[in-house]
Amino acid sequence: MSENISRSISRSREPRAISPLRRRMLDEMSIRELSDKTRADYIRHVETLTRFIGRAPDTATPDDLRAFQAHQRVAGVQPPSMNSAVSALRFFFTFA
């Protein structure tokens, strides 16, 4: 195996640094014994919001959240997925 490929594989196995905000959310989900699927869904929804607003999720304003929901609707996100996102973001803003 070439040295470049070996280094690339090694880096991909290294643990990714976790921000304090993500660590707190993970800790809060653990305390409440949320299922692995719920944890993954909540993280995914917060990441989607983060990409949408282009900054840290804890800086989102009510207008950002309304715009995010409007964007989801226009993008064809189905009501159950939107409800899941609302639950995830409510959890995030309440506990993280």
C-alpha positions in Angstrom: 0.0 0.0 0.0 1.4 3.4 -0.9 2.3 5.8 1.9 -0.3 8.4 0.8 -3.1 5.8 0.9 -1.9 4.5 4.3 -1.9 8.1 5.7 -5.3 8.8 4.3 -6.7 5.6 5.9 -5.1 6.4 9.3 -6.6 9.9 9.3 -10.1 8.6 8.5 -9.9 6.4 11.6 -8.8 9.3 13.9 -11.6 10.5 16.1 -13.1 13.8 14.9 -13.0 16.7 17.2 -16.4 17.4 18.8 -17.4 21.0 19.4 -18.6 21.8 23.0 -22.1 22.5 21.6 -22.3 19.0 20.0 -20.8 17.4 23.1 -23.5 19.0 25.2 -26.3 17.9 22.9 -24.9 14.3 22.9 -24.7 14.4 26.7 -28.2 15.7 27.1 -29.5 13.0 24.7 -27.6 10.3 26.6 -29.0 11.5 30.0 -32.5 11.2 28.5 -31.7 7.8 27.0 -32.8 8.7 23.5 -32.5 5.8 21.1 -29.5 5.7 18.7 -31.9 6.4 15.8 -33.4 9.5 17.5 -29.9 10.7 18.4 -28.7 10.4 14.8 -31.9 12.1 13.5 -31.6 15.0 15.9 -27.9 15.5 15.0 -28.8 15.4 11.3 -31.6 17.9 11.6 -29.4 20.4 13.6 -26.6 19.9 11.0 -29.2 20.7 8.2 -30.2 23.9 10.0 -26.6 24.8 10.4 -25.9 24.4 6.7 -29.0 26.4 5.8 -28.2 29.4 8.0 -24.5 29.2 7.4 -23.4 29.7 11.0 -23.6 28.0 14.4 -27.1 26.7 15.1 -27.3 28.3 18.6 -27.3 31.7 16.8 -30.4 30.9 14.9 -33.2 33.5 15.3 -37.0 32.8 15.1 -36.9 34.3 11.6 -34.1 31.8 10.6 -36.2 28.9 11.9 -39.3 30.1 10.0 -37.2 30.5 6.8 -35.8 27.0 7.4 -39.2 25.5 7.6 -40.4 27.4 4.6 -37.4 26.1 2.7 -38.1 22.5 3.7 -41.7 22.8 2.5 -40.6 24.2 -0.9 -38.0 21.5 -1.1 -40.7 18.9 -0.8 -39.8 17.7 2.7 -42.8 15.6 3.9 -44.7 16.6 7.1 -43.4 13.6 9.2 -39.8 14.7 8.4 -40.6 18.3 9.2 -42.2 17.3 12.5 -39.1 15.3 13.3 -37.0 18.4 12.6 -39.2 20.5 14.8 -38.7 18.0 17.6 -35.0 18.0 17.1 -34.7 21.7 17.1 -37.0 22.1 20.1 -34.7 19.6 22.0 -31.6 21.5 20.8 -32.8 24.9 21.9 -34.2 23.6 25.2 -31.4 21.4 26.4 -28.2 22.1 24.4 
